[in-house]
Structures are given as C-alpha cells and as structure tokens.
C-alpha cells in the first residue's frame, strides 16, 4: 500500500463544519476517524460514526439520506451495525472511497444538497457515548520499543535487552474480555505477590499498579490460516490506530510470569480510545524505519527498504495523571511524559507480517497493541515504573502529591496527535481509565 | 455445586436407541454430551445437538416437535443457534433440566409419544459434520501438570519445576482464531529458529513440531469484571469438557518466548473435539484433589477441602499417531501414550478461581486449556518431546517408523473416557488433527 498523498491531505482544505477548522483541534476535515456511538440517555443502538470538529456524523443515517450507492454506499451501510467489523473486512479501497466521499461532502465547497444530507446527520460529540468499535476476536500485545526494553532491563538489574529483541517483534496474546473504551473504571487487581526476602507469596491487592502507553492497531482485512502476509502488503491489512493503555500490575507480574508470560498482571483491564484514525489520514507523517544500520538487516520477511513509506509514523503521544486532588481542586491533569511513536524499533507492518508468518490467521477487528512506547529520553518513558525508576525517584504531580505507581482514584489520560509544518493536525482524542479501590475481601 | 449422583448416573439405565447400550460406546444415555452439527452435503445451518449412541439429536427440532416449555424448552431453543453460548449463559439448573428431560425421553421406559418426538429428530453421526460449539471470546491455556513441568525441566537441563508452580495454576492467553474442530488440517508453521551454536536465527519451517494432550474447559456462566469466583462455586461456572491438542513448535518457542511467553510457537493451530461432556455426566468420576499434604496448603482462595467433590476427575486419556504409512497399509494408528487427568496438580475449580481472582471477567463460551496432561510414568507423557526425551530416544511406531517430532502427513488422535466399576462408560469421542507440509517460500 503506497502512502501517497492526495486531496484529503491538503492543509488548505476547510469544512463548512466550522469547529473542524479550529487551530489545534483533533478532528479537521483531513482526519475523519471512525468510532461507534449512540446518543446518551436515548434508547437506541450503537452504530458507526466519523468525527468532524466537535460533531459526529451518523454514517448509516447519512447513507440513507444521501442515497449513497456503489462502494461508498456499501461501506457506509456497513456502519449500521454496532461494531465495524464488516467495514473493516471490505478493505482499503472501500475505506478510501468512503473517506473521500465524506471529505467531498464536508468540504466548504460541497454542493448544498450534499451538505444538507450530512448536516441532518450531525450530533454534537458532547451528547454521545462510545463503545468498543469492533468485535475483537483476538488481542495481541507487542513489545517493540527498544528504549522501554532497555529501561526495564536496567531497572531489574538485567544485562541489556534480550538476545531476540532485534530479531523478533516480540508479542504475546492478551485478554479481550477486559478491554474497555475510554471512561473505563476498574477495581485495583489482586493476586499473588512475592515480597522481597519472603519464601511464600501473599495474596493482596497490587501495590505496583502501572499504566503502559501504547497504540492499538486494528486489523482490517485478515488472512487465511497458513497464508502469511507479505511485509509490503502488511499496512494494507490495517484499518487504523487508536490509543491503548495496557494496565499492568508489576508485582503480580514478577511472580507469575515464568515460564509462560504475564497473565493476571495484565488481564484485568485494557483501556482504548474510541476514535480509530485511518492509515490514510496518517500518510503525511510517515518516516523511514528507525532500525539503525549498525543493527544489520532483520530476516528477509521483516526487511523493509530504508526508503519505504511503510516504516515509522511520527505520532506525538502524552500521558497525564489526574488524581482525586486534581479533581477536587479543579486543576488540570499533570503531564507525566511525552514521546513519539517514531522511536519504535519495529514498524506496524513488521508486527503484522511477523504475526502471520507462521500461519496464524488474523481476522477483521483483531487488535494489536504496539507495546509500551518509550522514547530515548527519560522524560519520554511510557510507564510510571520507568519514570520513577522502580519507585526510587517518585514523580511529583502538580498537586504536590508524589507517585511511584498508580493509586486508587487516579485516572490516566493518553492523548495523541500528528503535527508538522504544511499539514493539518491529525488528532486521536483521548483514552481515559480510572482505578477504583480493590474489592474488599470477605 | 455438589456433584451428587442422581438417576442419570444409574448404570442400569438403558435407552430405546439400541446403539447407546453398546458395551464400550462413548455415548450411552448416562453421557448426553453437546455439540453443534449440520448434515453433510445439505444446505443448512449449524445448530445444537446431543449425542446418543451412534446418533445425534437435533435439539431445536426436538423442542418444536415435543412442544417443550418452561426452562427445558428455553434451554432447548437456545440450541437453535450455530453456537451454544446462549445455552452456556443459562447456568447449571437449565443445563441439568435439559439433560434430565433428554434422559427421560431417551429411556427405554419413556412414554411412546416422548420417544416418537425424539425419534423424528435423530440423525446418524456418520451423516453429520461439526463446527466450533461456541463463539470463543478468549482462550486461556494453563500449565498444571507437575509431571509435565518436571519432565520439561529435566529435558532442558533446568533445576526442577519453577518456584511458583505449587503456588499458582500458571496460565497464559492463547489464540482463538486458529482453534479448529476435529478434522483440522494445517500447514506446518514456519518461524525464527536459533540453531545450536549459531549466533543468528534462521527462518524455517519448524523442525520440532509437537502435540500436547489437554482437556478443554468451556466456561458456562461468566463473572462480572472485578467480581472473583469463589473456589466452591467455580465448578458451577463450567459447562463441560472436551479434548484439546495444543500444537506446539518447540524450536520456534525456544527462541521467541523470552520474556513474554509463547506466541507463533502455539498460535497456528489448536484442535478440539466436537462433543462437550457435561460436568454432571462426570460426577461419578470425581476424586479428591491430588495435591500431596507434603506440599502444604495453597493460598486460601485456592485451598479446597481434601474431601471436596470439586477436586480431580479420573478421565482416561490416550494419544495415537497415524502416519501416511498407517493409512496406506490400512493399519490402526499407533498408541503413543495413556494417562489420566486425575494426576493434574491443579483442579478445574482452582484454574477457574485463579483466572477470575484478579478481577478478570470470564464470559460464556470462553475456553480454558488444562495444560499438557502427563502422568507420573514415562509412558504417560502428554507430548512427544517428553516421550522421545528431547529427540534422544525416538519412539517406534507400529509401522516401524520412528518419531521424535510430528512429521508432515502425521495425524494425532486424542481420545478420552471415564470408566469404573458400577458406572456406565462416559466417552469424549476424539480429536484428530493433521499436519500438512509447510507453505513453500517464493
């Protein structure tokens, strides 16, 4: 899939939806991300939407009103359902056709009847709620930031990143049932914890609850079992990206994870943002793959041309914490870190190609986590354990509070956006998750 | 859930379906396992069935014909769907009511009109095919045989089972998309392999493809996020059991699994048997938990009464291999091993209670793998790597062929049944999976 630029990337394009033209808004006419929504406090089903400015477009309603037909009509009507798997399965040409039709109808020079059809299907974002945009068949979490791997290794007193890190986009399967949409609240997990110097584990609520800043990657079209996906086709199997918080209980993880990996430490909650930013909208922000020449070439199925447009993406990311004291004092959440996805060692295309190379079948709506996104600087770390150096240097918040891990009542807010001179800002909205106290034992 | 015996366990009960009364049959009137089926070469949808002798009962058709109502009718009509999740979600009293109604109508003393209603809904098993009986939301694979853990540890030159084995029913999340029903054929997986003495991995079809003998455990009713399942309630959340082959590529696994566990080594295929044997049918074969007193007590959330009826289950299991030479010579498959599930260190109830204790929500239709089932004797090993001692002592088959791992064209057949004096035999049918050659690289 070539990420060539087209008229939807024109920074001069403006919409007749005035809020879409705001300076630092997430959802200009050049973005057009997808979600599912319903109006709050109205008895109706979830269905597909696209964001424009501070509004959502009810896509199925628009399809009826505008009398859409052909591939655009088919794609729009796939959004009638409460999950977007049917749209995902249609493939890039359908996604592109639908997005381009929306772009044309939202453009300030759109014919008045096209404008009228959409206008009747706009609902303010402030009046809607979202749910998971796909039936997620499988959720896979990767481990692809070399800075995160190096930080963790150093903090745990190990000797550098693992021998396989530069060969394999490492991944494991995660839990689907506990994936929640932004606004998710969950109880602090409990589990077995081996305290230092003890010989037997205790059962306790986690004392080392952490977040992990990640991107979520939705598979569009899948592959048949036994039929790998070539690297140069891999991006075309991706519908788009969201923000993802891979909540992690470090103390439960340390005791349980040998020999088969994390389990209860990760499966209590994963929080994702509602809007899926399409790969096409991200095209202006592609960069060459970040693998340094000194690391040599990976195996051929992972080896991409240095000039490839399927390499990195410069997505700016930030993590904020909001404690109950922030809320009580009406203070803005404290920014904990900022980084970019461009530092990630393995690209999305490499993750997809690796996932399928052994014969595993991916299905529309499968979700991949990118793995924690930490940049090269300490301030760019994607987890609190890294920022607070394994609790040795607690982070001070704007409220004066200190944190080495996430406490009850704390909310973690992830935000993301792409920005560069000559292009419109492409925003992701936010993912917000909040920790409730552990269930009291009887 | 008390596993008290009732009239459905009466060994003297006989059915008017003559084949159900055969001496060593899997499906007597005391069993009544569930699956989904359709007639082969007929354009119709999959729907729920119960096995009796050499027949299947089309449950939804029976519900209509017999005019079933109340809880039995509701449970039977839930079998109209192509997956049984709706039935699973109804809970043990509904499952029991449906099974008891079937028992009564199949009994040799059933009223003739009851008999006639079922008779019209019988289809020979030889004329049907099966598909996955549930929409599996999440698949979790456990690691609960201490004999398997000890064997693997010894073969890999490690120092005994892991420090956490006797504290935690260890588990990790597996791949749903590649779970297939008995009859599954799949290509030999390829992946990165680090050969001994080399410094860089190669990409190759696996040279160490293995099977793992397991039971699959279907969750019936789930739990809400953040609401653990008490140990003494855990069995009541299980609908029933099937056979499960957790195909594993040992060479891919060895290189990829640090630090987050197996991924491509396991996610290319998992083969399960079509029939789900209910927990009620297994009640006569319960045994006390096998944890030796010398190991002390586990943490309270895993600690069951030694006299509990929710402990072990004596399910006899066997693994057979059928190569292309067996087929060409019309020879019976070679039995590789036999064991019992009664040796498993952790019980099903303990697996379920552990899974939910941190707050993870289980959903109806979730599938848990028991982990490889190896007994204390060498001949009871549940994987070929154990039987052939890491390829140092290849197994000789009935054809004269030798095997250290599974080769192209080999089929692995799992069988299971419960048998003891004074009770009818309760069979599981079989799970058969066959390895096709790897896809040729371009």
Contacts between the chains, C-beta under 8 A, distances in Angstrom:
chain1	res1	chain2	res2	distance
A	137	B	176	5.9
A	137	B	177	5.7
A	138	B	175	6.0
A	138	B	176	5.2
A	138	B	177	5.4
A	140	B	263	7.9
A	141	B	260	8.0
A	143	B	259	7.7
A	143	B	260	5.9
A	162	B	258	5.4
A	162	B	259	6.2
A	163	B	258	8.0
A	164	B	192	7.8
A	164	B	194	7.9
A	164	B	201	7.7
A	164	B	255	5.9
A	164	B	256	6.5
A	164	B	258	6.7
A	167	B	192	6.1
A	167	B	200	7.4
A	167	B	201	5.5
A	167	B	255	7.9
A	168	B	192	5.9
A	168	B	255	7.5
A	168	B	256	5.7
A	170	B	256	6.9
A	170	B	259	7.7
A	170	B	260	6.0
A	170	B	263	7.5
A	171	B	260	7.2
A	171	B	263	5.2
A	172	B	172	6.9
A	172	B	173	7.2
A	172	B	260	4.1
A	172	B	261	4.8
A	172	B	262	7.7
A	172	B	263	5.6
A	173	B	172	7.2
A	173	B	173	4.2
A	173	B	174	5.8
A	173	B	175	5.7
A	173	B	263	7.1
A	173	B	267	6.9
A	174	B	173	5.8
A	175	B	138	6.0
A	175	B	173	5.8
A	175	B	360	6.3
A	176	B	137	5.9
A	176	B	138	5.2
A	176	B	176	8.0
A	177	B	137	5.7
A	177	B	138	5.4
A	177	B	225	7.9
A	177	B	360	7.0
A	177	B	361	5.0
A	177	B	362	7.0
A	177	B	363	5.4
A	177	B	366	7.4
A	178	B	225	6.0
A	178	B	359	7.8
A	178	B	360	5.8
A	178	B	361	5.9
A	186	B	225	6.3
A	186	B	226	6.3
A	186	B	359	6.7
A	187	B	225	7.7
A	187	B	226	3.9
A	187	B	359	5.3
A	189	B	358	4.1
A	189	B	359	4.9
A	190	B	228	8.0
A	190	B	357	6.5
A	190	B	358	5.8
A	190	B	359	7.2
A	191	B	357	6.6
A	191	B	358	4.7
A	192	B	164	7.8
A	192	B	167	6.1
A	192	B	168	5.9
A	192	B	299	6.6
A	194	B	164	7.9
A	200	B	167	7.4
A	201	B	164	7.7
A	201	B	167	5.4
A	201	B	168	8.0
A	201	B	299	7.0
A	202	B	299	7.9
A	203	B	299	4.8
A	203	B	300	7.2
A	203	B	301	6.3
A	203	B	357	7.9
A	225	B	177	7.8
A	225	B	178	6.0
A	225	B	186	6.3
A	225	B	187	7.7
A	225	B	268	7.5
A	225	B	269	7.5
A	226	B	186	6.3
A	226	B	187	3.9
A	226	B	268	7.8
A	226	B	436	7.8
A	226	B	439	6.0
A	227	B	439	7.3
A	228	B	190	8.0
A	228	B	439	7.2
A	249	B	358	7.5
A	252	B	358	6.8
A	255	B	164	5.9
A	255	B	167	7.9
A	255	B	168	7.5
A	256	B	164	6.5
A	256	B	168	5.7
A	256	B	170	7.0
A	257	B	259	7.5
A	257	B	260	7.8
A	257	B	261	7.6
A	258	B	162	5.4
A	258	B	163	8.0
A	258	B	164	6.7
A	259	B	143	7.7
A	259	B	162	6.2
A	259	B	170	7.7
A	259	B	257	7.4
A	259	B	261	7.6
A	260	B	141	7.9
A	260	B	143	5.9
A	260	B	170	6.0
A	260	B	171	7.2
A	260	B	172	4.1
A	260	B	257	7.8
A	260	B	261	4.5
A	260	B	262	6.7
A	261	B	172	4.8
A	261	B	257	7.6
A	261	B	259	7.6
A	261	B	260	4.5
A	261	B	261	2.5
A	261	B	262	7.6
A	262	B	172	7.7
A	262	B	260	6.7
A	262	B	261	7.5
A	263	B	140	7.9
A	263	B	170	7.6
A	263	B	171	5.2
A	263	B	172	5.6
A	263	B	173	7.1
A	264	B	354	7.6
A	264	B	355	7.9
A	264	B	357	7.1
A	264	B	358	3.9
A	264	B	360	6.7
A	265	B	358	8.0
A	267	B	173	7.0
A	267	B	358	7.1
A	267	B	360	4.4
A	268	B	225	7.4
A	268	B	226	7.8
A	268	B	358	5.1
A	268	B	359	4.2
A	268	B	360	5.5
A	269	B	225	7.5
A	269	B	359	7.6
A	299	B	192	6.6
A	299	B	201	7.1
A	299	B	202	7.9
A	299	B	203	4.8
A	300	B	203	7.2
A	301	B	203	6.3
A	354	B	264	7.6
A	355	B	264	7.9
A	357	B	190	6.5
A	357	B	191	6.5
A	357	B	203	8.0
A	357	B	264	7.1
A	358	B	189	4.1
A	358	B	190	5.8
A	358	B	191	4.6
A	358	B	249	7.5
A	358	B	252	6.8
A	358	B	264	3.9
A	358	B	265	7.9
A	358	B	267	7.1
A	358	B	268	5.1
A	359	B	178	7.8
A	359	B	186	6.7
A	359	B	187	5.3
A	359	B	189	4.9
A	359	B	190	7.2
A	359	B	268	4.2
A	359	B	269	7.5
A	359	B	439	7.4
A	360	B	175	6.3
A	360	B	177	7.0
A	360	B	178	5.8
A	360	B	264	6.7
A	360	B	267	4.4
A	360	B	268	5.5
A	361	B	177	5.0
A	361	B	178	5.9
A	362	B	177	7.0
A	363	B	177	5.4
A	366	B	177	7.4
A	436	B	226	7.7
A	439	B	226	6.1
A	439	B	227	7.3
A	439	B	228	7.2
A	439	B	359	7.4
